[in-house]
Amino acid sequence: VGTNVDKWLWMLSGMRIMTRGEGDCNVVKSRHGSIQADFLAWKVKFLTRLQALAKREKKSCSGSSCKNMKKEQEEDEAAPVPQDNSSEEDLIESSSDEEGSGLQDEKTSGSVVDMEDLGNIMNSVKRAKSKEEGGDGLMVKLSKVNGLKKIEDEAERREMITPALREALTKQGYKLIGSHSGVKLCRWTKSMLRGRGGCYKHTFYGIESHRCMETTPSLACANKCVFCWRHNTNPVGTEWRWKMDPAEKILEEALEKHQTMIRQFRGVPGVKPERYEEGLAVKHCALSLVGEPIMYPEINTFIRLLHTHHISSFLVTNAQFPEEIRSLVPVTQLYVSVDASTKDSLKKIDRPLFKDFWSRFLDSLRALGEKVSRFFISEVHSLNGFA
């Protein structure tokens, strides 16, 4: 929409006073952490630009700043018509070239830069590049299986759950844990508390739904599936770039919040007293609430803690992290969702962020075959006309 409006205004002889701003839903590609933060950063520059224009009308300018503003205006007026050459690949994962270059700031909003400003610009670019490459040399141990990985200072990392997302998920019945986890009662849990039937896990594996806790240690995902019941409001990314809560804290709060939701059914008409008492003791954990739980760096520690508490584990993944599947410790049930059977249909249905999504998908299936754990593959073709 922004690209089209920009093109149409130019065709109507509109004078561009500032370069069009773009954001990226992928927090890994986003320069400021989220598409909302990208917009706020652009808005600040836009307001600064408007103030500069207002002042220029009242008094004449001088020096290099005036030269920049005049040249910028000439460049904008002579700018070519934007071409709508966006491919389908860009619709899946897009990022602002200007934002990603690291050169766009208030001093360089135009296409011409004064010689005296080059030193400051190059220094800022070097600092940004050094930070991206982990030049600070910080090493954080993520897990015994996943090994060591260079990351930025934990204090500088942002939280996955923004205030707006927290409010939206809370209204939908989610109980949020820390900065990136959540738990919610499944409708089959409520059904079995009333003495009715359970989900397919009960039919296939004998798992009692009223004793099952549905949770996730990561609300983020690497896909933007068209059938997502979150309507793509949850964070997306191709790697972990957020603050990280310890696995012990996530499990402790998940059990506590799950039991609190179960207690709300005490005395509710239709709820079986014996089922209610059994429901307070969690015996199974379904890591399939929302997002991609295997993205959580301490997922192996979390699974071990579940088994230590004599809680069986059921982990669901979207087949985009083959190496994480290989390094995954044995789980009670490993579940891979296959939402399409061809590369084109998978691209249209799951809308993955990874450019090499198909090779990752195939490698994930190969990694699944190498596991000694019990696994299950779900193949859904409902969008192709059959199920």
C-alpha positions as CSV (number, residue, x, y, z in Angstrom):
1,V,0.0,0.0,0.0
2,G,2.8,2.4,0.9
3,T,4.6,1.7,-2.3
4,N,1.5,2.2,-4.4
5,V,0.5,5.5,-2.7
6,D,4.0,6.8,-3.1
7,K,3.9,6.0,-6.8
8,W,0.5,7.5,-7.3
9,L,1.3,10.7,-5.5
10,W,4.4,11.1,-7.7
11,M,2.4,10.6,-10.8
12,L,0.0,13.3,-9.6
13,S,3.0,15.7,-9.4
14,G,3.3,15.4,-5.6
15,M,6.6,16.7,-4.1
16,R,8.3,14.2,-2.0
17,I,9.6,15.7,1.2
18,M,11.1,12.5,2.7
19,T,12.0,9.1,1.5
20,R,9.3,6.5,2.0
21,G,9.7,4.4,5.2
22,E,9.5,0.7,5.3
23,G,9.4,-1.9,8.1
24,D,9.9,-5.6,8.4
25,C,7.7,-8.0,10.4
26,N,10.8,-10.3,10.8
27,V,12.4,-9.1,14.0
28,V,15.8,-10.5,12.8
29,K,15.7,-8.3,9.7
30,S,14.1,-5.3,11.4
31,R,16.6,-2.7,12.4
32,H,14.7,-1.4,15.4
33,G,13.3,-4.7,16.7
34,S,9.8,-4.7,15.3
35,I,7.7,-3.2,12.6
36,Q,6.1,-0.8,15.2
37,A,9.6,0.3,16.3
38,D,10.6,0.8,12.6
39,F,7.5,3.1,12.2
40,L,8.3,5.1,15.3
41,A,11.9,5.7,14.2
42,W,10.6,6.8,10.8
43,K,8.0,9.0,12.4
44,V,10.6,10.9,14.5
45,K,12.6,11.6,11.3
46,F,9.4,12.7,9.6
47,L,8.5,15.1,12.3
48,T,12.0,16.5,12.3
49,R,11.8,16.9,8.6
50,L,8.5,18.8,8.9
51,Q,10.0,21.1,11.5
52,A,13.0,21.8,9.3
53,L,10.7,22.7,6.4
54,A,8.6,25.0,8.6
55,K,11.8,26.8,9.8
56,R,13.1,27.1,6.2
57,E,9.9,29.0,5.2
58,K,10.5,31.6,8.0
59,K,14.2,32.2,7.6
60,S,16.9,31.6,5.2
61,C,19.5,28.9,5.9
62,S,23.2,28.8,5.5
63,G,26.1,26.4,5.6
64,S,26.3,22.7,4.8
65,S,22.8,21.9,6.2
66,C,21.2,24.4,3.8
67,K,23.2,22.9,1.0
68,N,22.0,19.4,2.0
69,M,18.4,20.4,2.1
70,K,18.5,22.1,-1.3
71,K,20.2,19.2,-2.9
72,E,17.8,16.8,-1.2
73,Q,14.9,18.7,-2.6
74,E,16.4,18.6,-6.1
75,E,17.1,14.9,-5.8
76,D,13.5,14.2,-4.7
77,E,12.0,16.3,-7.5
78,A,14.1,14.5,-10.1
79,A,13.5,11.0,-8.6
80,P,12.2,8.4,-11.1
81,V,8.8,6.8,-10.9
82,P,9.0,3.9,-8.4
83,Q,8.6,0.6,-10.3
84,D,6.3,-2.1,-9.0
85,N,8.8,-4.9,-9.5
86,S,8.2,-6.7,-6.3
87,S,8.3,-10.4,-6.7
88,E,6.5,-13.0,-4.7
89,E,9.7,-13.7,-2.8
90,D,9.7,-10.1,-1.5
91,L,6.2,-10.6,-0.2
92,I,7.4,-13.4,2.0
93,E,10.4,-11.7,3.5
94,S,11.0,-8.0,2.9
95,S,13.3,-5.4,4.5
96,S,14.0,-1.8,3.9
97,D,17.3,-1.4,1.9
98,E,17.8,2.0,3.4
99,E,17.2,0.9,6.9
100,G,19.4,-2.2,6.5
101,S,22.3,-0.1,5.1
102,G,22.9,1.5,8.4
103,L,23.5,4.9,6.7
104,Q,20.1,6.4,7.1
105,D,19.9,9.0,9.9
106,E,18.8,12.6,10.3
107,K,22.0,13.8,8.7
108,T,21.9,11.5,5.7
109,S,18.2,11.5,4.9
110,G,19.1,12.8,1.5
111,S,21.2,11.1,-1.2
112,V,24.1,13.6,-0.9
113,V,26.5,13.6,2.1
114,D,29.0,16.3,3.0
115,M,32.6,15.3,3.3
116,E,32.8,16.5,6.9
117,D,30.1,14.0,7.8
118,L,31.7,11.0,6.3
119,G,33.9,10.3,9.3
120,N,31.0,10.1,11.7
121,I,28.9,8.0,9.3
122,M,31.6,5.5,8.8
123,N,32.3,5.2,12.5
124,S,28.6,4.5,13.2
125,V,28.5,1.9,10.4
126,K,31.6,0.1,11.8
127,R,30.0,0.1,15.3
128,A,26.8,-1.3,14.0
129,K,28.6,-4.0,11.9
130,S,30.8,-4.9,14.9
131,K,27.7,-5.3,17.1
132,E,25.9,-7.5,14.5
133,E,29.0,-9.8,14.1
134,G,29.3,-10.1,17.9
135,G,32.5,-8.0,18.0
136,D,32.0,-7.5,21.7
137,G,33.3,-11.0,22.2
138,L,30.5,-12.0,24.7
139,M,29.9,-15.7,24.9
140,V,26.7,-17.1,26.5
141,K,26.2,-20.8,27.1
142,L,22.8,-21.7,25.7
143,S,22.7,-25.4,26.6
144,K,24.9,-28.5,26.8
145,V,23.6,-29.8,23.5
146,N,23.5,-26.5,21.5
147,G,26.9,-25.4,22.8
148,L,28.2,-21.8,22.9
149,K,27.1,-19.0,20.7
150,K,28.1,-15.4,20.4
151,I,25.3,-13.0,21.3
152,E,25.0,-9.4,22.3
153,D,24.7,-8.3,26.0
154,E,21.5,-9.8,27.5
155,A,20.6,-6.5,29.0
156,E,20.5,-5.0,25.5
157,R,18.1,-7.6,24.2
158,R,14.4,-6.7,23.9
159,E,11.5,-8.7,25.2
160,M,9.5,-10.8,22.8
161,I,6.1,-9.9,24.3
162,T,5.4,-6.2,23.6
163,P,2.7,-4.4,25.7
164,A,0.3,-4.5,22.8
165,L,0.8,-8.2,22.3
166,R,0.5,-8.9,26.0
167,E,-2.9,-7.1,26.1
168,A,-4.2,-8.9,23.1
169,L,-3.1,-12.4,24.2
170,T,-4.5,-11.8,27.7
171,K,-7.9,-11.0,26.3
172,Q,-7.8,-14.2,24.3
173,G,-7.3,-16.3,27.5
174,Y,-3.6,-16.8,27.4
175,K,-1.6,-16.8,30.6
176,L,1.8,-15.3,29.7
177,I,5.0,-16.4,31.4
178,G,8.0,-14.1,31.6
179,S,8.9,-12.4,28.3
180,H,8.3,-15.1,25.7
181,S,6.2,-18.0,27.0
182,G,2.6,-18.8,27.5
183,V,0.0,-21.4,28.7
184,K,-3.7,-21.8,27.9
185,L,-6.4,-24.4,28.6
186,C,-7.3,-26.5,25.6
187,R,-10.9,-27.0,24.8
188,W,-10.4,-30.7,25.0
189,T,-9.2,-30.3,28.6
190,K,-12.4,-28.5,29.4
191,S,-14.4,-31.2,27.6
192,M,-12.8,-34.1,29.5
193,L,-13.2,-32.3,32.8
194,R,-17.0,-32.6,32.1
195,G,-16.7,-36.3,31.4
196,R,-16.8,-35.9,27.6
197,G,-14.3,-37.0,25.0
198,G,-10.7,-35.9,24.5
199,C,-8.5,-35.1,21.6
200,Y,-6.8,-37.5,19.2
201,K,-3.9,-37.9,21.7
202,H,-6.3,-39.8,23.9
203,T,-7.4,-42.0,21.0
204,F,-3.9,-42.7,19.7
205,Y,-1.8,-42.7,22.8
206,G,-4.1,-42.9,25.8
207,I,-3.3,-39.4,27.0
208,E,-6.0,-38.0,29.2
209,S,-6.8,-34.5,28.0
210,H,-7.9,-33.2,31.4
211,R,-4.4,-33.9,32.7
212,C,-2.7,-32.3,29.8
213,M,-1.0,-28.8,29.9
214,E,-0.7,-26.9,26.6
215,T,2.1,-24.5,26.7
216,T,5.0,-23.0,24.7
217,P,8.4,-21.6,25.6
218,S,8.4,-19.5,22.5
219,L,5.5,-17.5,21.1
220,A,7.6,-16.6,18.0
221,C,7.6,-18.5,14.8
222,A,9.5,-18.7,11.5
223,N,6.3,-18.9,9.4
224,K,3.3,-16.6,8.7
225,C,0.8,-19.4,7.9
226,V,-2.4,-18.3,6.3
227,F,-4.4,-20.5,8.7
228,C,-2.7,-19.2,11.9
229,W,-5.3,-18.7,14.6
230,R,-3.1,-15.8,15.9
231,H,-3.8,-14.0,12.6
232,N,0.0,-13.4,12.4
233,T,0.0,-11.1,15.4
234,N,2.7,-13.2,17.2
235,P,6.4,-12.3,16.7
236,V,8.2,-13.9,13.8
237,G,11.9,-14.4,13.2
238,T,14.5,-16.8,11.9
239,E,16.6,-17.0,15.0
240,W,16.5,-16.1,18.7
241,R,17.1,-12.4,19.3
242,W,15.2,-11.8,22.5
243,K,15.7,-11.9,26.2
244,M,15.6,-15.4,27.5
245,D,14.0,-16.8,30.6
246,P,15.4,-19.9,32.4
247,A,13.6,-23.1,31.7
248,E,13.0,-23.7,35.5
249,K,11.1,-20.5,35.7
250,I,9.0,-21.2,32.7
251,L,8.0,-24.7,33.9
252,E,7.2,-23.5,37.4
253,E,5.0,-20.7,36.3
254,A,3.3,-22.8,33.6
255,L,2.3,-25.4,36.1
256,E,1.1,-22.8,38.6
257,K,-1.0,-20.9,36.0
258,H,-2.4,-24.1,34.5
259,Q,-3.5,-25.3,38.0
260,T,-5.1,-21.9,38.6
261,M,-7.1,-22.2,35.4
262,I,-8.2,-25.7,36.4
263,R,-9.3,-24.5,39.9
264,Q,-11.7,-22.1,38.2
265,F,-13.8,-25.1,37.2
266,R,-14.4,-26.2,40.8
267,G,-18.1,-26.4,41.4
268,V,-19.0,-25.6,37.8
269,P,-22.1,-27.6,36.7
270,G,-21.1,-30.7,34.6
271,V,-17.5,-30.9,35.8
272,K,-16.8,-34.3,37.3
273,P,-15.2,-34.1,40.8
274,E,-12.9,-36.9,40.2
275,R,-11.8,-35.4,36.9
276,Y,-11.2,-32.1,38.6
277,E,-8.9,-33.6,41.2
278,E,-7.0,-35.5,38.5
279,G,-6.7,-32.4,36.4
280,L,-4.7,-30.6,39.1
281,A,-1.9,-33.1,38.6
282,V,-0.3,-32.5,35.2
283,K,0.9,-35.7,33.6
284,H,1.4,-34.6,30.0
285,C,2.7,-31.4,28.4
286,A,1.8,-30.4,24.8
287,L,4.4,-28.0,23.4
288,S,2.0,-27.0,20.6
289,L,0.2,-23.9,21.8
290,V,1.5,-21.3,19.3
291,G,4.8,-20.3,17.8
292,E,7.8,-22.6,17.3
293,P,8.9,-24.1,20.7
294,I,12.0,-25.6,19.2
295,M,13.4,-22.1,18.7
296,Y,13.8,-21.7,22.4
297,P,17.6,-22.1,23.0
298,E,17.0,-24.0,26.3
299,I,14.4,-26.4,24.9
300,N,16.4,-29.5,25.8
301,T,16.7,-28.3,29.4
302,F,12.9,-27.7,29.5
303,I,12.2,-31.2,28.2
304,R,14.5,-32.8,30.7
305,L,12.7,-30.9,33.5
306,L,9.4,-32.2,32.3
307,H,10.6,-35.8,32.4
308,T,12.1,-35.2,35.8
309,H,8.6,-34.2,37.0
310,H,7.2,-37.4,35.4
311,I,5.4,-35.4,32.8
312,S,5.4,-36.7,29.2
313,S,6.4,-34.4,26.4
314,F,4.7,-33.8,23.0
315,L,6.6,-31.3,20.9
316,V,5.3,-29.9,17.6
317,T,7.6,-28.3,15.0
318,N,7.0,-26.8,11.5
319,A,10.0,-28.4,9.9
320,Q,12.2,-25.3,9.5
321,F,14.9,-26.1,12.0
322,P,16.6,-29.3,11.0
323,E,19.7,-28.8,13.2
324,E,17.6,-28.2,16.3
325,I,15.7,-31.4,15.5
326,R,19.0,-33.3,15.4
327,S,20.2,-31.9,18.6
328,L,16.9,-32.4,20.4
329,V,16.9,-34.7,23.3
330,P,14.5,-37.7,23.2
331,V,10.9,-36.6,23.7
332,T,7.9,-38.7,24.4
333,Q,6.3,-37.7,21.1
334,L,7.9,-35.6,18.3
335,Y,5.3,-34.2,15.9
336,V,6.1,-32.5,12.5
337,S,3.4,-30.5,10.7
338,V,3.5,-30.9,6.9
339,D,1.0,-28.4,5.6
340,A,1.7,-28.9,1.9
341,S,3.3,-31.5,-0.4
342,T,5.1,-29.3,-2.9
343,K,7.5,-26.3,-2.7
344,D,5.1,-23.9,-4.3
345,S,2.1,-24.9,-2.1
346,L,4.2,-24.8,1.0
347,K,5.4,-21.3,0.1
348,K,1.8,-20.1,-0.4
349,I,0.3,-21.8,2.7
350,D,3.0,-21.5,5.3
351,R,4.7,-18.3,4.0
352,P,8.0,-19.1,5.6
353,L,10.6,-16.4,6.4
354,F,13.6,-18.6,5.4
355,K,14.6,-18.2,1.7
356,D,15.8,-21.8,1.7
357,F,12.6,-23.1,3.3
358,W,12.2,-26.1,1.0
359,S,15.7,-27.5,1.7
360,R,15.1,-26.9,5.4
361,F,11.8,-28.7,5.2
362,L,13.3,-31.8,3.5
363,D,16.3,-31.8,5.8
364,S,13.9,-31.7,8.8
365,L,12.2,-34.8,7.5
366,R,15.6,-36.5,7.1
367,A,16.5,-35.4,10.6
368,L,13.2,-36.8,11.9
369,G,14.0,-40.2,10.4
370,E,17.4,-40.2,12.2
371,K,15.7,-39.8,15.6
372,V,15.2,-42.7,17.9
373,S,12.2,-41.0,19.4
374,R,8.6,-41.9,18.5
375,F,7.4,-39.4,15.9
376,F,4.3,-38.5,14.0
377,I,3.9,-36.6,10.8
378,S,0.7,-34.6,10.1
379,E,0.0,-33.9,6.5
380,V,-2.8,-31.4,5.8
381,H,-4.0,-30.5,2.2
382,S,-7.3,-28.9,3.1
383,L,-6.3,-25.7,1.1
384,N,-5.6,-27.9,-1.9
385,G,-9.1,-29.3,-2.0
386,F,-8.7,-32.5,0.1
387,A,-7.7,-33.5,3.6
